């Protein structure tokens, strides 16, 4: 712009130059000085106006640039905002999809776990039923085998000269004939009943003792007989547990005594002679299982001719004759009341009552230490 201004200034004629008609020497110098000053002033004015124009042009162009730049930035900002809104909507949609998938996954997992637990419960129930049926079948087999063995023994020992009173009930007293009916099977004493059967071979003297029914005990037995149960919360069994079963099964080894009591109640206790080594023996601590010369229940040095097994554990415990007599007495009592509960004993209530009293007397005597020498 300065170059164009200088070119225009060179082309245009200078303003303010005039020639006097008759200049003098002194005036000539003054005129030349004045012309030079006018030219300088006009040049400066033109320069200033040109600079002002250039500044105004620059200002206007900078303003236009700013306006255009601000418009461009506004457009870009609007675009960015629109994109952000679209992205926010997409994020919300994806988050909803994720929440829905997580919820469906949780529901599916919960249903799978519930189905798995249901299947496990059903399998456990079926297994428990099968195990129970197996135990019952084994118990029946053991009882039948014991009965067959006992019958064989009775048949062999019965001769015309000395008839067996068990095979000929007419030779027994009416009360004992009624007592023996329906009372002969007990898994807990299945193997122990065989040698005990020979105890009844010898004729027993006629008992001349007097008996009188206790009204309280008889009332409790009658109440129990109406709805027989093995729950020891009833008054009849609670009294027997407290007076007979508990003391009879109270041995020195308390922990093992409790296990024996539970096995007798559940009818899972087995007694067998020491000589029969038909089952594998799981070795446990010698102090716990005892030995042929040490009783596991009393802890005393005794000759142990029998051993017991609790359930299907496979652990055998050697017991002395006294302990065997106490356990056998309790097992006989439980066997008889189980038969009554199952409806296998069809006798008069008073006869059943006296049989229960006889079994209670056997438990009391065994607790006091009285037992047959064959034990």
C-alpha positions in Angstrom: 0.0 0.0 0.0 2.9 2.3 0.7 4.4 1.6 -2.8 1.1 2.3 -4.5 0.8 5.5 -2.5 4.3 6.7 -3.6 3.5 5.9 -7.2 0.3 7.9 -7.1 2.0 10.8 -5.3 4.6 10.9 -8.1 2.1 10.9 -10.8 -0.1 13.6 -9.4 1.1 17.2 -9.8 2.2 19.0 -6.7 -0.4 21.4 -5.2 0.5 24.8 -4.1 3.3 25.6 -6.7 2.9 28.9 -8.3 5.2 31.3 -10.1 5.1 34.9 -9.5 5.2 37.1 -12.6 8.1 39.0 -11.4 9.8 37.4 -8.6 12.6 39.0 -6.9 15.6 37.3 -5.5 14.5 37.4 -1.9 11.0 36.3 -2.7 12.3 33.5 -4.8 14.0 31.9 -1.9 10.9 32.3 0.3 8.7 30.8 -2.3 10.9 27.8 -2.7 11.0 27.3 1.1 7.2 27.6 1.3 6.7 25.2 -1.5 8.9 22.6 0.1 7.0 23.0 3.4 3.6 22.6 1.7 4.8 19.5 -0.1 6.0 18.0 3.1 2.8 18.7 4.9 0.7 17.3 2.1 2.8 14.2 1.9 2.5 13.7 5.7 -1.3 14.2 5.5 -1.6 11.7 2.7 0.5 9.2 4.5 -1.6 9.5 7.7 -4.8 9.1 5.8 -3.4 6.1 4.0 -2.3 4.5 7.3 -5.7 5.2 8.8 -7.4 3.6 5.8 -5.0 0.6 6.1 -5.7 0.3 9.9 -9.4 0.5 9.3 -9.2 -2.1 6.6 -7.2 -4.3 8.9 -9.7 -3.8 11.7 -12.6 -4.6 9.4 -10.8 -7.7 8.1 -9.9 -8.9 11.6 -13.5 -8.4 12.7 -14.7 -10.4 9.7 -12.2 -13.1 10.4 -13.3 -13.2 14.0 -16.9 -13.3 13.1 -16.3 -16.1 10.6 -14.1 -17.9 13.1 -16.8 -17.6 15.8 -19.4 -18.9 13.4 -17.3 -21.8 12.4 -16.5 -22.7 16.0 -20.2 -22.4 16.9 -21.0 -24.8 14.0 -18.4 -27.2 15.2 -19.6 -26.9 18.8 -23.2 -27.6 17.7 -21.9 -30.7 15.8 -19.9 -31.9 18.7 -22.9 -31.4 21.0 -25.1 -33.4 18.7 -22.6 -36.1 18.5 -22.3 -36.2 22.3 -26.0 -36.4 22.6 -26.1 -39.3 20.2 -23.3 -41.0 22.0 -25.1 -40.4 25.4 -28.2 -42.0 24.0 -26.2 -45.0 22.6 -24.5 -45.4 26.0 -27.8 -45.3 27.8 -29.1 -48.0 25.4 -26.1 -50.1 25.8 -26.2 -49.8 29.6 -29.9 -50.8 29.6 -29.0 -53.8 27.4 -26.2 -54.7 29.8 -28.5 -54.4 32.8 -31.1 -56.6 31.1 -28.5 -59.2 30.2 -27.1 -59.2 33.8 -30.6 -59.6 35.2 -31.3 -62.5 32.8 -28.0 -64.1 33.7 -28.7 -63.8 37.4 -32.2 -65.3 37.0 -30.7 -68.1 34.9 -28.0 -68.8 37.4 -30.5 -68.8 40.3 -32.8 -71.2 38.4 -29.8 -73.5 37.6 -28.7 -73.5 41.2 -32.2 -74.2 42.4 -32.6 -77.0 39.9 -29.3 -78.4 41.0 -30.2 -78.3 44.7 -33.5 -79.8 43.9 -31.8 -82.7 42.0 -29.3 -83.1 44.9 -32.1 -83.2 47.5 -34.0 -85.8 45.4 -30.9 -87.9 45.0 -30.2 -87.7 48.7 -33.8 -88.6 49.6 -33.7 -91.6 47.2 -30.3 -92.6 48.6 -31.6 -92.4 52.2 -34.7 -94.4 51.3 -32.6 -97.0 49.6 -30.1 -97.2 52.5 -33.0 -97.5 54.9 -34.6 -100.3 52.9 -31.2 -102.0 52.7 -30.8 -101.8 56.4 -34.3 -103.1 57.0 -33.7 -106.0 54.6 -30.4 -106.8 56.3 -32.1 -106.7 59.6 -34.8 -109.0 58.4 -32.3 -111.4 57.0 -30.3 -111.4 60.3 -33.5 -112.0 62.3 -34.6 -114.8 60.0 -31.2 -116.4 60.2 -31.2 -116.1 64.0 -34.7 -117.7 64.1 -33.7 -120.5 61.8 -30.6 -121.2 64.0 -32.6 -121.0 67.2 -35.3 -123.4 65.7 -32.6 -125.8 64.6 -31.2 -125.8 68.1 -34.6 -126.3 69.7 -35.5 -129.1 67.4 -32.1 -130.9 68.0 -32.4 -130.6 71.8 -36.0 -131.8 72.0 -36.3 -135.5 72.8 -39.2 -137.6 74.1 -37.4 -138.1 77.4 -36.7 -134.4 77.9 -39.1 -132.4 75.7 -38.3 -128.8 74.9 -40.7 -126.5 76.6 -40.3 -123.9 73.9 -41.6 -126.4 71.3 -44.4 -127.7 73.6 -46.2 -124.6 75.1 -48.7 -126.9 76.9 -45.8 -127.9 79.3 -45.3 -124.2 80.3 -47.4 -122.1 82.6 -50.1 -120.1 80.8 -48.4 -116.8 81.6 -45.0 -117.8 80.2 -46.6 -119.5 77.1 -48.3 -116.1 76.4 -45.1 -114.2 77.0 -43.0 -116.2 74.5 -45.5 -115.7 71.7 -44.3 -113.1 69.3 -41.1 -112.3 71.2 -38.1 -113.9 69.6 -36.6 -111.6 66.9 -34.1 -108.9 67.6 -31.4 -107.8 65.2 -29.4 -106.2 68.1 -29.3 -109.6 69.8 -29.7 -111.9 66.9 -26.3 -113.6 67.3 -26.5 -113.4 71.1 -29.9 -115.2 71.2 -28.5 -118.5 69.9 -26.5 -119.4 73.0 -29.2 -117.9 75.2 -31.8 -120.2 73.7 -30.2 -123.1 75.5 -30.9 -121.4 78.8 -34.6 -122.1 78.4 -34.1 -125.8 77.8 -34.0 -126.8 81.4 -37.4 -126.9 83.0 -38.0 -123.9 85.2 -39.6 -124.3 88.6 -43.1 -123.0 89.0 -42.9 -119.6 90.5 -44.8 -119.2 93.7 -44.2 -115.5 94.1 -47.3 -113.2 94.5 -47.8 -110.4 92.0 -49.9 -107.3 92.3 -50.5 -104.7 89.5 -49.3 -101.2 90.3 -52.1 -98.9 89.3 -49.9 -96.0 88.2 -47.6 -98.2 86.1 -50.5 -100.0 84.6 -52.3 -96.8 83.7 -49.2 -95.5 82.0 -48.8 -98.7 80.1 -52.5 -98.6 79.0 -52.1 -95.0 77.8 -49.1 -96.0 75.8 -50.8 -99.1 74.4 -53.6 -97.1 72.9 -51.1 -95.2 70.7 -47.8 -97.1 70.9 -44.7 -95.1 70.0 -41.0 -95.2 70.6 -40.8 -91.5 71.6 -39.4 -91.4 75.1 -41.3 -88.2 75.9 -44.4 -90.2 76.9 -44.7 -91.0 80.6 -44.4 -94.8 80.2 -41.1 -94.8 78.3 -39.8 -91.8 80.2 -40.1 -93.7 83.4 -38.4 -96.8 81.9 -35.6 -94.7 80.4 -35.1 -93.0 83.7 -35.3 -96.0 86.0 -34.1 -99.0 83.8 -32.6 -98.2 80.4 -30.4 -95.3 81.5 -28.8 -97.0 84.5 -28.4 -100.3 82.6 -26.5 -98.7 79.8 -24.5 -96.3 82.0 -20.9 -97.7 81.7 -17.6 -96.3 82.6 -16.8 -95.1 79.1 -19.5 -92.5 78.7 -18.9 -91.6 75.1 -19.1 -95.3 74.0 -22.1 -95.8 76.3 -24.0 -93.1 74.5 -23.2 -94.6 71.1 -24.4 -98.0 72.3 -27.6 -96.5 73.6 -28.3 -94.8 70.2 -27.5 -98.0 68.4 -29.9 -100.0 70.6 -32.7 -97.4 70.1 -32.1 -97.5 66.3 -31.9 -101.3 66.3 -28.5 -101.1 64.6 -26.3 -102.9 67.2 -24.9 -106.3 66.5 -23.5 -108.8 69.0 -21.5 -111.8 67.9 -19.1 -114.2 69.5 -15.4 -113.4 69.3 -14.7 -116.7 67.5 -16.6 -115.7 64.4 -14.2 -113.6 62.3 -16.5 -113.5 59.3 -16.4 -109.7 58.8 -13.3 -107.5 58.3 -12.2 -105.7 61.4 -11.3 -102.0 61.1 -8.5 -101.3 63.5 -9.0 -98.5 65.9 -7.2 -97.5 69.0 -6.7 -100.4 71.4 -8.0 -98.3 74.3 -11.3 -97.7 72.5 -12.1 -101.2 71.2 -10.6 -103.1 74.1 -9.5 -106.7 73.5 -10.2 -110.3 74.4 -8.8 -109.6 77.8 -10.2 -106.1 78.3 -13.8 -104.7 78.2 -14.2 -101.6 76.0 -17.3 -100.4 78.0 -16.0 -100.9 81.6 -12.3 -100.6 80.9 -11.7 -103.5 83.3 -9.5 -106.5 82.6 -12.2 -109.2 81.8 -12.4 -112.2 79.5 -14.4 -111.0 76.6 -16.2 -113.7 74.6 -18.4 -111.3 72.6 -18.0 -108.1 70.6 -20.4 -105.5 69.4 -20.6 -103.4 66.2 -22.5 -100.1 66.1 -24.4 -99.8 62.8 -22.3 -100.3 59.7 -19.2 -98.6 61.0 -17.1 -101.8 60.9 -15.5 -101.1 64.3 -15.8 -103.9 66.8 -15.7 -103.4 70.6 -15.0 -106.3 72.9 -17.4 -106.5 75.9 -17.4 -108.6 79.1 -20.3 -111.0 80.0 -21.7 -108.5 82.4 -21.9 -105.7 79.8 -23.3 -108.2 77.3 -26.1 -109.2 79.8 -27.0 -105.5 80.4 -27.1 -104.7 76.6 -29.0 -107.9 75.9 -31.6 -107.1 78.6 -32.2 -103.6 77.1 -32.4 -105.0 73.5 -35.0 -107.6 74.6 -37.1 -104.8 76.1 -36.9 -102.7 72.9 -37.7 -105.7 70.8 -40.8 -106.5 72.7 -42.2 -103.0 72.7 -41.4 -102.8 68.9 -43.4 -105.9 68.4 -46.3 -104.4 70.3 -46.0 -101.2 68.3 -46.1 -103.2 65.0 -49.2 -105.2 66.2 -47.4 -108.5 66.3 -48.2 -109.3 69.9 -51.9 -110.3 70.3 -52.4 -110.8 74.0 -54.3 -109.4 76.8 -53.2 -106.0 78.1 -52.4 -107.4 81.5 -50.2 -110.2 80.1 -48.3 -107.7 78.0 -47.9 -105.5 81.1 -46.4 -108.4 83.1 -44.0 -109.2 80.3 -42.8 -105.6 80.3 -42.4 -105.8 84.1 -40.4 -109.0 83.6 -38.1 -107.4 81.1 -37.7 -104.4 83.4 -36.7 -106.8 86.2 -34.0 -108.4 83.9 -32.6 -104.9 83.2 -32.5 -104.2 86.9 -30.8 -107.5 87.7 -28.3 -107.0 84.9 -27.5 -103.5 86.2 -26.9 -104.9 89.7 -24.4 -107.5 88.2 -26.6 -110.6 88.0 -26.2 -112.6 84.8 -26.2 -116.3 83.8 -23.0 -118.1 83.9 -23.3 -119.0 80.2 -22.7 -115.3 79.4 
